[in-house]
Amino acid sequence: METTYDVIVVGGGPAGTGAALAAAENGARVLLLEGTGRLGGMAVHALVGPFLGGIRSSVVQKVLKAIGGRTVDFAQLDVQLYDLLSSAGVTILLHAPVVDIIKEEQQVKGVVVHAAGRKQTFTAQAVIDATGNGDVAYMAGVPYESGREGDHLLQPMSIMYIINGIDPERRFLCGSEEEARKKTVGGQTWEDIVTEAQHNGELPPTVGVVRLYAGSLPSRAIVNATQINGVDGVEPSDLTHAEIDGRRQAFQIVEFLRRKLPGFENVYAELMPSSIGVRETRRFEGCARLEKEDCIKGSQFPDAVVFDAQFCIDIHNPAGSGQAVGHDTTKQGEAEHCRPYQIPYGCLLPKHVDGLLMAGRCISASHEAHASLRVMCIGMAIGAGAGAAAAWAVSHNCQLRDVDASQLAEYLK
């Protein structure tokens, strides 16, 4: 197997998929390294679906077409992504965790993979960190921040899982806090039913919202409700606690659904994820930083590489349940709405390290802006921006910081 490429993408989730596809379509020889045995990131390992986030992106549309839309088939998503990327010429290596980088002065030159007791080195003109936690950027010494200002608390983790046994004629779905305030069961709003159960101990104290998304069959639903606060997704001890506590919460919620929802009397947990879902860890310092106000007002930038991103500022409460904004003892808070915004290339580009781009939720952004951009379709579009920029740098034989991002807009849109 070759060891030298134009572009190396580390991480095979949505951001890595977007990065690898865009780089290959723009003429680069691309290696995608994934530390596990499956592509798809949190979608396959943590059962996170559907793919959320409004975006104007040719790459995202191509991926969604290949996988059959935003509703994820968790069983075959990894194969669908493999076929799409390999047909574009991407070399894919699974079970290839990156444990170190090759760096000369301030230039990242490649990465080191450790598998089955042996190490292998791969070099490239550009490396794209699509690991979610920003593992490559961390090893490269890029400064970062975590959590919100003041107390540095991170958004909680969640176990998402699939239930079956719903009566299709009476299936109840609720996708957000806003819907929970409007939908009723037996004359009560779903929010009131859940909050009451939270207060009387039927539900865990951190579970104030029970979201039920449509599954692949009318008898199924995807549950997004568990919430584990006060944990850091880069600490193994925290992850261990979160995995076990989250799964315990999941079964408690199943019992609650059986009691409270007509048509759910016979539901059961059909499929649990292999990994807990992590919303937020490190956010790395870039040449630019996306702020909350940029999302709220719909900022545009001359070096934009992501276009018409739109998702609410969805901050799962780091210190309680529901949303962080507007939370009190009677209601679960609310997400703030955004106008379609752009993300500048500078947010992907480290200030003082060359040869490296960030993609996905580890880019340079505030805690609040991150809460909007962290969803999968926007993350994939960020990856596409990084991949197209890396390929441009290769074809023009220049540093990543010298890329003319305006030249990428036509392809990316």
DRENDOLUM-282399 format. One line per 3 residues: number of its first residue (from 0); their letters; for each residue x, y, z of C-alpha. Coordinates in steps of 0.02 Angstrom, whole numbers. Example, Ala and Ser with C-alpha at 12.3 -4.5 7.8 and 13.67 -1.06 7.14 Angstrom:
0	as	615,-225,390 ~ 684,-53,357
//
This chain:
0	met	0,0,0 ~ 61,175,-40 ~ 116,284,104
3	tyd	118,456,19 ~ -38,548,-35 ~ -91,725,-78
6	viv	-222,734,60 ~ -248,628,216 ~ -418,637,302
9	vgg	-423,572,480 ~ -597,517,532 ~ -734,433,431
12	gpa	-889,520,497 ~ -993,649,402 ~ -856,781,406
15	gtg	-725,657,348 ~ -840,593,212 ~ -868,769,146
18	aal	-682,808,154 ~ -625,650,65 ~ -757,662,-72
21	aaa	-723,846,-108 ~ -534,823,-112 ~ -547,674,-229
24	eng	-671,760,-345 ~ -547,904,-359 ~ -406,793,-417
27	arv	-313,748,-257 ~ -249,575,-211 ~ -340,548,-47
30	lll	-316,428,98 ~ -456,415,225 ~ -406,340,393
33	egt	-541,277,512 ~ -496,206,681 ~ -646,89,693
36	grl	-716,-42,576 ~ -856,65,505 ~ -876,229,412
39	ggm	-1015,346,466 ~ -956,412,634 ~ -1090,444,763
42	avh	-1225,391,639 ~ -1170,210,645 ~ -1086,200,815
45	alv	-1209,306,915 ~ -1366,284,806 ~ -1380,472,779
48	gpf	-1512,506,649 ~ -1591,581,550 ~ -1457,690,470
51	lgg	-1499,867,525 ~ -1454,1042,468 ~ -1503,1150,321
54	irs	-1363,1181,197 ~ -1326,1229,17 ~ -1191,1106,-33
57	svv	-1166,1003,-189 ~ -1063,877,-88 ~ -1195,854,46
60	qkv	-1329,830,-85 ~ -1223,698,-173 ~ -1197,603,-9
63	lka	-1381,613,39 ~ -1430,547,-132 ~ -1310,401,-112
66	igg	-1378,352,59 ~ -1561,376,16 ~ -1595,541,104
69	rtv	-1583,607,281 ~ -1663,455,364 ~ -1517,341,403
72	dfa	-1511,155,371 ~ -1395,116,515 ~ -1362,-60,452
75	qld	-1288,-13,284 ~ -1236,170,295 ~ -1053,123,308
78	vql	-1061,17,151 ~ -1152,156,58 ~ -1018,281,107
81	ydl	-878,160,63 ~ -950,133,-112 ~ -971,320,-140
84	lss	-795,365,-84 ~ -704,221,-165 ~ -791,256,-331
87	agv	-724,434,-319 ~ -548,364,-301 ~ -526,381,-112
90	til	-414,251,-30 ~ -497,196,132 ~ -410,113,279
93	lha	-518,51,423 ~ -454,-7,592 ~ -318,124,573
96	pvv	-313,234,729 ~ -197,383,717 ~ -85,391,871
99	dii	43,522,821 ~ 86,651,690 ~ 240,694,588
102	kee	281,877,613 ~ 431,978,557 ~ 438,1147,645
105	qqv	259,1211,619 ~ 216,1102,469 ~ 113,943,487
108	kgv	185,818,363 ~ 86,661,400 ~ 18,542,531
111	vvh	64,381,619 ~ -60,236,627 ~ -46,101,760
114	aag	-136,-62,725 ~ -110,-240,785 ~ 48,-193,879
117	rkq	138,-108,735 ~ 155,68,672 ~ 139,135,495
120	tft	178,309,434 ~ 80,405,301 ~ 132,574,230
123	aqa	37,706,132 ~ 43,888,82 ~ -118,919,180
126	vid	-196,831,331 ~ -378,858,377 ~ -433,827,556
129	atg	-612,759,550 ~ -599,662,714 ~ -733,761,805
132	ngd	-623,784,958 ~ -486,864,855 ~ -358,731,899
135	vay	-237,779,760 ~ -248,964,799 ~ -218,924,982
138	mag	-63,823,941 ~ -4,966,829 ~ -14,1086,976
141	vpy	-155,1195,911 ~ -231,1294,1057 ~ -411,1250,1100
144	esg	-555,1290,1215 ~ -689,1180,1292 ~ -865,1214,1355
147	reg	-954,1376,1385 ~ -877,1535,1452 ~ -869,1551,1640
150	dhl	-890,1373,1704 ~ -823,1279,1549 ~ -963,1151,1562
153	lqp	-988,1049,1404 ~ -1150,999,1323 ~ -1209,832,1395
156	msi	-1189,664,1310 ~ -1335,554,1258 ~ -1372,373,1217
159	myi	-1487,368,1066 ~ -1574,203,1034 ~ -1712,120,934
162	ing	-1875,55,1007 ~ -1997,-63,922 ~ -2170,-129,962
165	idp	-2267,33,932 ~ -2444,19,866 ~ -2421,101,694
168	err	-2598,173,701 ~ -2556,266,861 ~ -2373,309,840
171	flc	-2328,471,927 ~ -2180,574,864 ~ -2104,730,940
174	gse	-1941,804,875 ~ -1907,955,983 ~ -1950,1058,1136
177	eea	-2061,1167,1028 ~ -2161,1018,969 ~ -2175,954,1148
180	rkk	-2264,1115,1197 ~ -2392,1094,1057 ~ -2425,906,1053
183	tvg	-2546,836,1179 ~ -2581,665,1253 ~ -2742,644,1353
186	gqt	-2768,831,1364 ~ -2593,870,1428 ~ -2447,936,1329
189	wed	-2305,814,1305 ~ -2189,939,1390 ~ -2299,942,1546
192	ivt	-2310,752,1552 ~ -2121,733,1539 ~ -2081,874,1662
195	eaq	-2203,803,1789 ~ -2122,630,1773 ~ -1951,710,1793
198	hng	-2003,796,1954 ~ -2087,643,2031 ~ -1942,525,1993
201	elp	-2020,425,1852 ~ -1882,495,1741 ~ -1701,538,1783
204	ptv	-1677,717,1847 ~ -1580,767,1689 ~ -1715,701,1570
207	gvv	-1840,841,1537 ~ -1870,812,1352 ~ -1912,647,1267
210	rly	-1891,664,1079 ~ -1960,526,969 ~ -1906,524,786
213	ags	-1978,416,648 ~ -1891,249,626 ~ -1871,145,470
216	lps	-2036,55,506 ~ -2200,125,576 ~ -2178,14,729
219	rai	-2007,92,767 ~ -1948,258,837 ~ -1777,332,874
222	vna	-1768,397,1052 ~ -1665,552,1093 ~ -1693,585,1278
225	tqi	-1552,522,1390 ~ -1437,655,1458 ~ -1276,635,1556
228	ngv	-1209,799,1625 ~ -1040,848,1695 ~ -936,734,1583
231	dgv	-795,764,1460 ~ -789,662,1300 ~ -599,653,1296
234	eps	-585,574,1470 ~ -603,383,1474 ~ -667,381,1653
237	dlt	-804,507,1609 ~ -849,409,1453 ~ -862,248,1553
240	hae	-981,329,1677 ~ -1083,408,1537 ~ -1100,245,1439
243	idg	-1170,149,1588 ~ -1278,288,1659 ~ -1348,329,1486
246	rrq	-1400,149,1455 ~ -1484,139,1625 ~ -1579,297,1584
249	afq	-1632,223,1417 ~ -1722,76,1497 ~ -1804,190,1625
252	ive	-1872,295,1481 ~ -1939,139,1394 ~ -2041,97,1551
255	flr	-2105,276,1556 ~ -2161,268,1373 ~ -2255,106,1405
258	rkl	-2353,189,1545 ~ -2386,359,1468 ~ -2411,341,1280
261	pgf	-2560,254,1198 ~ -2494,131,1069 ~ -2329,111,1161
264	env	-2389,-19,1287 ~ -2280,-156,1209 ~ -2125,-58,1159
267	yae	-1952,-126,1194 ~ -1773,-71,1164 ~ -1730,-154,999
270	lmp	-1557,-83,963 ~ -1430,3,1075 ~ -1281,98,1006
273	ssi	-1101,38,1020 ~ -1048,210,1082 ~ -1126,357,1172
276	gvr	-1157,516,1072 ~ -1038,659,1114 ~ -1095,833,1067
279	etr	-949,943,1117 ~ -767,926,1167 ~ -624,1032,1098
282	rfe	-645,1185,986 ~ -480,1239,909 ~ -411,1412,880
285	gca	-419,1464,698 ~ -379,1617,596 ~ -563,1664,618
288	rle	-696,1617,745 ~ -882,1593,713 ~ -986,1682,844
291	ked	-1166,1664,903 ~ -1210,1830,821 ~ -1150,1764,653
294	cik	-1278,1623,664 ~ -1419,1734,729 ~ -1402,1869,597
297	gsq	-1345,1758,454 ~ -1169,1826,425 ~ -1083,1810,258
300	fpd	-895,1808,227 ~ -783,1838,76 ~ -689,1676,112
303	avv	-844,1571,146 ~ -829,1384,117 ~ -998,1337,194
306	fda	-1157,1415,126 ~ -1332,1438,196 ~ -1302,1336,353
309	qfc	-1460,1336,456 ~ -1495,1251,621 ~ -1551,1321,787
312	idi	-1429,1357,929 ~ -1464,1190,1010 ~ -1377,1195,1179
315	hnp	-1427,1043,1280 ~ -1418,1109,1456 ~ -1245,1074,1531
318	ags	-1311,1105,1707 ~ -1488,1034,1701 ~ -1614,967,1578
321	gqa	-1688,1031,1416 ~ -1615,1183,1331 ~ -1491,1297,1418
324	vgh	-1582,1457,1369 ~ -1746,1494,1459 ~ -1741,1339,1570
327	dtt	-1833,1351,1736 ~ -1929,1234,1849 ~ -2085,1237,1740
330	kqg	-2018,1231,1563 ~ -1869,1153,1478 ~ -1798,1306,1390
333	eae	-1794,1342,1205 ~ -1672,1342,1061 ~ -1633,1509,980
336	hcr	-1668,1521,794 ~ -1538,1565,663 ~ -1540,1641,491
339	pyq	-1444,1550,352 ~ -1261,1589,383 ~ -1092,1557,306
342	ipy	-935,1486,385 ~ -770,1566,333 ~ -617,1466,283
345	gcl	-521,1546,427 ~ -622,1443,551 ~ -545,1284,477
348	lpk	-367,1351,471 ~ -253,1348,625 ~ -165,1512,659
351	hvd	11,1448,681 ~ 15,1270,611 ~ 34,1233,425
354	gll	-17,1077,329 ~ -173,1052,435 ~ -358,1093,421
357	mag	-498,1060,546 ~ -668,996,492 ~ -831,960,583
360	rci	-870,1008,761 ~ -689,1044,812 ~ -673,1204,707
363	sas	-648,1377,780 ~ -815,1434,851 ~ -894,1493,1012
366	hea	-990,1372,1123 ~ -1154,1444,1056 ~ -1106,1443,872
369	has	-1041,1266,892 ~ -1213,1214,955 ~ -1283,1257,782
372	lrv	-1143,1195,668 ~ -1114,1027,756 ~ -1255,934,666
375	mci	-1214,811,528 ~ -1259,899,365 ~ -1170,1058,418
378	gma	-1021,958,479 ~ -1015,869,311 ~ -1017,1036,220
381	iga	-873,1097,329 ~ -779,941,281 ~ -814,976,97
384	gag	-741,1150,118 ~ -584,1078,196 ~ -566,945,61
387	aaa	-588,1067,-82 ~ -463,1188,-3 ~ -335,1050,23
390	awa	-350,994,-158 ~ -332,1175,-217 ~ -173,1194,-115
393	vsh	-102,1034,-190 ~ -143,1084,-369 ~ -68,1258,-343
396	ncq	79,1193,-240 ~ 47,1317,-101 ~ 18,1321,86
399	lrd	-159,1296,149 ~ -160,1473,218 ~ -128,1538,42
402	vda	-284,1456,-32 ~ -402,1577,-121 ~ -563,1517,-43
405	sql	-669,1620,-163 ~ -612,1502,-301 ~ -699,1356,-213
408	aey	-873,1431,-197 ~ -944,1373,-363 ~ -899,1192,-330
411	lk	-952,1193,-148 ~ -1122,1272,-180
//
